Amino acid sequence: EMFLWMKGLLESLFEGLHLPAPVLEPLAVPCLEPGYSVAIMHEGELCGALGLLVGRIRGEWRFSDPVGLFEVNLEHLLGHVFDSGTYVPVSVFPPVDRDFALIVPEGMRHEEIVKTIWRLAPKELTRVELFDIYTGEAVAAGHKSLAYSLTYQSSLKTMTDKQTNKFHEKIKSGLVKELGVELR
């Protein structure tokens, strides 16, 4: 929970500065728990690290609960502090949500999937959200199930089910073809 809470804080910081979400990559740091330490990447450059303090050090300092650490090169990020956000008019037409789940290899990263979704997406796609991660009996060993919710909305008209389904099927089939994932 602590790790996800800190990740949320980091994403809020980037969002507040009108920056794209940071890319997190595995990082081995001696003072951080293996599997709970990541490099924070922005514009292809390392700009920090995030993780949980390793148990040995927590024990020496008599901390019984997890301790999160977060280091960010503010000089790199503050160069964007006066950037203005992009204005996007609010559509008067209703959004349409569609969900799907994928079976992916354990090592496949969420960022890779989202990047592919946006590349395949029509201009009507307005939001991509990961809402469930499942590993268990229904999923083969070495794999995980990732469930996504996609929101489609036109600024010109109310979207029909037929249009939305066509866009959604194109994205799903593109993910299967390009990433070799399986639909659940």
C-alpha positions in Angstrom: 0.0 0.0 0.0 2.8 2.4 0.9 4.5 1.9 -2.5 1.2 2.6 -4.4 0.5 5.6 -2.2 3.9 7.1 -3.0 3.4 6.3 -6.7 0.1 8.3 -6.6 1.9 11.2 -5.0 4.5 11.2 -7.7 1.9 11.1 -10.4 0.0 14.0 -8.8 3.2 16.0 -8.8 3.7 15.4 -12.5 0.0 16.1 -13.2 0.2 19.4 -11.2 3.1 20.5 -13.3 1.2 19.6 -16.5 3.7 16.9 -17.4 3.0 13.5 -18.9 2.9 10.7 -16.3 6.4 9.6 -15.3 7.8 6.3 -16.7 8.8 4.0 -13.9 11.5 1.4 -14.6 12.9 -1.3 -12.2 16.0 -0.1 -10.3 18.3 -1.9 -7.9 19.3 0.4 -5.0 21.0 -1.2 -2.0 18.9 0.7 0.6 15.6 -0.1 -1.1 13.5 -3.3 -1.1 14.1 -5.4 -4.2 10.9 -5.4 -6.3 9.8 -2.2 -4.6 12.3 0.3 -6.1 12.0 2.1 -9.4 13.7 4.7 -11.4 11.7 7.8 -12.3 12.1 8.7 -15.9 11.0 11.9 -17.6 11.7 12.8 -21.2 14.0 9.8 -21.4 16.2 11.0 -18.5 16.6 9.6 -15.0 15.1 12.2 -12.7 14.8 10.3 -9.4 14.0 7.1 -7.6 11.1 5.8 -5.5 10.9 2.8 -3.2 10.5 1.2 0.2 13.4 1.2 2.7 15.0 -2.2 3.0 13.9 -4.2 6.1 17.4 -4.4 7.5 17.7 -0.6 7.8 14.1 -0.3 9.1 15.1 -2.7 11.8 18.2 -0.8 12.8 16.2 2.4 13.2 13.3 0.5 14.9 10.7 1.3 12.3 8.0 -1.4 12.4 6.0 -0.1 9.5 7.1 0.2 5.8 9.0 3.4 5.1 8.8 5.0 1.7 11.6 7.0 0.1 11.2 9.3 -2.9 13.9 11.4 -4.5 13.3 13.7 -7.5 15.6 16.1 -9.2 13.4 19.2 -8.9 15.7 21.3 -11.1 14.7 19.0 -14.0 11.0 19.3 -13.2 10.8 22.9 -12.2 11.9 23.9 -15.7 8.3 23.2 -16.5 6.6 25.0 -13.6 5.4 27.9 -15.7 4.2 25.8 -18.6 0.5 26.2 -19.1 -1.7 23.3 -19.6 -3.5 22.5 -22.9 -7.0 23.8 -23.1 -9.4 21.1 -24.2 -13.1 22.2 -24.7 -15.6 20.1 -22.7 -17.8 18.1 -25.0 -21.6 18.5 -24.6 -22.0 14.9 -25.9 -22.0 12.0 -23.5 -19.0 9.7 -23.0 -19.2 6.0 -23.6 -17.2 3.5 -21.5 -15.9 0.1 -22.7 -13.9 -2.4 -20.7 -11.6 -5.3 -21.6 -9.1 -7.6 -19.9 -5.8 -8.9 -21.2 -3.7 -11.9 -20.2 -0.1 -10.8 -20.4 3.3 -12.2 -19.4 4.2 -11.2 -15.8 7.1 -9.0 -17.1 5.0 -6.9 -19.5 4.7 -3.3 -18.2 1.4 -1.4 -18.0 3.1 1.6 -19.7 3.9 -0.4 -22.8 0.2 -1.4 -23.0 -1.1 2.1 -22.5 1.4 3.5 -25.0 0.2 1.0 -27.6 -3.5 1.8 -26.8 -2.9 5.5 -27.4 -1.1 4.8 -30.6 -3.9 2.7 -31.9 -6.6 5.0 -30.6 -9.0 7.2 -32.6 -9.3 10.9 -31.6 -12.5 10.0 -29.7 -10.6 8.1 -27.1 -10.3 10.4 -24.1 -9.3 8.2 -21.1 -7.5 4.9 -20.4 -7.6 3.5 -16.9 -6.2 0.3 -15.4 -8.8 -0.9 -12.9 -7.8 -4.4 -12.0 -4.7 -6.7 -11.8 -5.4 -10.3 -11.2 -3.1 -13.4 -10.7 -4.7 -16.6 -9.6 -6.1 -19.9 -10.7 -7.9 -18.6 -13.8 -4.6 -17.2 -15.1 -1.6 -19.3 -16.3 1.5 -19.3 -14.2 3.9 -16.5 -15.2 1.0 -14.4 -16.5 -1.3 -11.7 -15.1 -4.7 -10.3 -16.1 -4.9 -6.6 -16.6 -8.4 -5.0 -16.9 -8.8 -1.6 -18.6 -11.6 0.9 -18.9 -11.6 3.1 -22.0 -13.7 6.2 -22.4 -14.7 7.4 -25.9 -16.3 10.8 -26.5 -16.9 12.9 -29.6 -16.9 16.7 -29.6 -19.1 16.7 -32.7 -22.0 14.2 -32.0 -23.3 11.5 -29.7 -21.4 8.3 -30.5 -23.4 5.2 -31.4 -22.7 1.8 -30.1 -21.7 0.7 -33.5 -19.0 3.4 -33.8 -17.7 2.9 -30.3 -17.6 -0.9 -30.7 -15.6 -0.5 -34.0 -13.0 1.7 -32.3 -12.8 -0.6 -29.3 -12.4 -3.8 -31.4 -9.6 -2.1 -33.4 -7.7 -1.3 -30.2 -8.2 -4.8 -28.8 -7.2 -6.6 -32.0 -4.2 -4.2 -32.4 -3.0 -5.1 -28.9 -3.3 -8.8 -29.6 -1.4 -8.4 -32.9 1.3 -6.0 -31.8 2.0 -7.2 -28.3 1.1 -10.8 -28.5 -1.3 -10.6 -25.6 -4.5 -12.6 -25.1 -8.0 -11.2 -24.6 -9.7 -12.6 -21.5 
